[in-house]
Amino acid sequence: MAIKLTWINNCVGEDNQWIFLLLVFYALLLSLYTLVLDTLHFYYFPTCMSCDSLSFLFRHQRYLMYLSCILGVTLTSLAGSQVLQQTINILSNRSTVESIIHAHKPMHERPTVMTRSAYDSFRDVCGPGRVLWWFNPFRRHTGKPNVYYYQQTV
């Protein structure tokens, strides 16, 4: 099962879940980096005394930094929630659609899922190899072989 996400223009399914996880993980890192730089700008870096106070950038710098903070907090919350949701789905060996379908059911009515180690679950999604290699978005990821079922006619 796959769920259609229009902002990546593709369905997140079994073969491309690892690249979606990398997308939201790196978006989370970038937004956290933005928030660190904004915090350093407001509280650590001294203000420029020799700058031209009539220039556009100097007059509107504080407002641009406020906008950067608002966008950083928004992207951090969105990307962080996606990273958390995808990690929970990988660890529970369910797709997003299955999680949505079974979310309102009581625990005793949900289907049982075979338990595996976290490493095995992430290895199924991110591919074989070392753990640090999973963070490389430029590597080739070999998907699982396609299984075709042919109808036997006699």
N, C-alpha and C positions, 0 to 999 in steps of 0.2 A: 504494500500500500504506500502511496505517496501523497503528499499534501502540496498543493500548488501555492507557491509564494510569488506574487507578482513583482516584488522588488528585486528578485534575483532572476526572474523570467525563466524559471525552471521548476520542476518538481523535485522536492527533496526526497530521495528514495534510498534504496539500499546501496547503490553504487556511488552516489555523490553526497552522502551524508557527511563524509569526512571533510570535504571541501567546504560545505556549509558551516560545519563546526569551526574550521579554520577561519572562515570569513568573520563570523561573529566573535571569535576569540581575539583576532587581530583588531577588530573594531573596538572591542573592550579595552585592549591594551592602549590603543591610540587615544581613546577618550580619557583614560586614566592619566596618560602622559599630558594631555591638554590641561586637565585639572591641576596637575602638579605644576606645570608652567604658569598657569593663571595664579595659583597660590603664591608661587615665587615672585611673580610680578607685583602682586598687591602687597605682600608682607616683607619681602626680602630685598628686592632690587630697589636702589634709591631712584628718586625721580630725577629727571634730566633738568638741570638748572640752566644749561647753556643752549637748550633747544629753542627754536623759534616758536613763541607762544601763539602766533597767528596762523601757523600752518594747520592744514586740515587734520593731519594725523595726530598732532599734539592735542588739538582741541577735542577730538573725538576718540582718543585712545582709551579712555576709561569706559566709554560706552561699548566700544568694540570688545574690550576685555569682559565686560558684563555679558555681552551676547555670547562670547566664547565660553564663559562659565555655564550659562544656561544650556547651550547646545552640548557641552561636555557632560553635564549632569543627565540630560535627556538621553544621550547616546549611551552613557554608562549604564543607566537603568534598563534601557531596551536590550542592549547587547548582553548585559549581565544576566538578564532573565532568560534570554535565548540560550546562552551557554549553559546555564543551570538546567533548563528544561531538556536540552539535548543530552546533557550528561546523565540526567535521571533516566531518560528514555534508553540510552545506551546501556546503563547499568541494569535496568529492569528488562532489557531485551524486548522492548516494545517500540512500535512506531508512534508518531505523534497522533495519528488518527486513532489508533487503539487506545491511547491514553485518554483522548477526548471521549471516545465511546464509553469506556468503562469508568469514567470519573464519577458519574452520578450513581453508580451501582454500589451496593454494600460490599464489603470486603469478601464475604462468603460467596457472593454471586459472580465475582470476577474470575476469569480463567487463570489457572495456575501457570506460572512461567518457570521453566527450568532455571535453576540458579547456577551461575558460573562465576568465576573470579572476575574482578574488574579488569585485569590485564587481558584476559581472553575476550571479554566483551569489547574492549577498545581495539584489540587486534583484529577482530572481525570487521569493525568499521573502518579503522585507519590503515589496515594492511599489515603484512608481516614486516619484520625488521626491527631495528632499535627504536626505542621510544622517542629519542630526539629526532629521528628521521621522520616521524609522523608530523612534525611542525613545518616541514618543507612543502609549500604549496606548489612548487614547480616539479615535483617528482612525478613519475608515472605510477598510477595506481591501477593495478590489474583487478578488475572486477571479478565477481564470481562467474563461473562459466554458465552460459545459458542452458537451461534444461528444456528440452522440447518433448512434448508428449504427443505422440501420433496416435490417431484413432485407428485401431486395427479393424479392417473390414475383411470379411471372409466371403 
